[in-house]
Amino acid sequence: MKKLKSIQEAINMIKPGSSIMVGSFGLAGYPEKLIEALAESELKDLTIISNDLGSPGIGLGKLLRNNQIKALIGNYYNWNPEVAMANNEGKIKVTLVPQGTFAEAIRAAGVGIPAFFTPTSAGTDLAQGKEIKIFNERTYIMEESIKADVALIRAYKADELGNLVYYKTARNFNPLMAMAANLVIAEVDEIVPTGTLDPECIVTPHIFVDVITAKEGI
């Protein structure tokens, strides 16, 4: 099983200064063991692309406390007030992207679209410096797609090829991020033989997945 690696082997594939997408919505659907190993590593100057940054000292919040992050791209930081504190103190750079735009920007990167127009954020500070066009008498803002060096994602099951099945809302941003990174590492609860997954349940095809790690270890 060439794609199967230990958590530590997977983390060792990441370079300092990488941009890393992390699937999650709060603490739901995030690759817990991979993030714990990342927090214990010596990797610094990371750009984290994620909907949020977990909670203070929990999940991705550990990376912030460890001073491993130089920049964030995301939107829902309400759960972790330490993000605002670090940004105000100049310790990190935060780029806010409306949640729907964030999802579409990642999807666009995955399908090779470099930019798109959306009415979201028109007339707000988030639109400053961006190209503006009028379509059908409505103002639209051009947003560039978002891609990354690495995606750390969480799935429920994988087969030996790397086809992925997700569990309900833990699916969140994971499938989109699996399409938009150069290196995709999936943490899964269970690995089953190839051919045993219902094809109708597979959300992320194996072609997008480079590494599989088992949550309980191998």
LINDA-V137998 format. One record per helix or strand of 2 or more residues. SS is the DSSP state (hx for helix, st for strand). FROM is the first residue (numbers start at 1). TO is the last residue. Records with the same first field share a line. If there is no record, write none. Layout:
SS->FROM-TO / FROM-TO
This chain:
hx->7-11 / 32-40 / 61-65 / 82-88 / 99-110 / 125-127 / 168-171 / 174-178 / 199-201 / 206-208
st->19-22 / 46-49 / 69-74 / 93-96 / 115-118 / 132-135 / 138-144 / 148-159 / 164-165 / 181-192 / 211-214
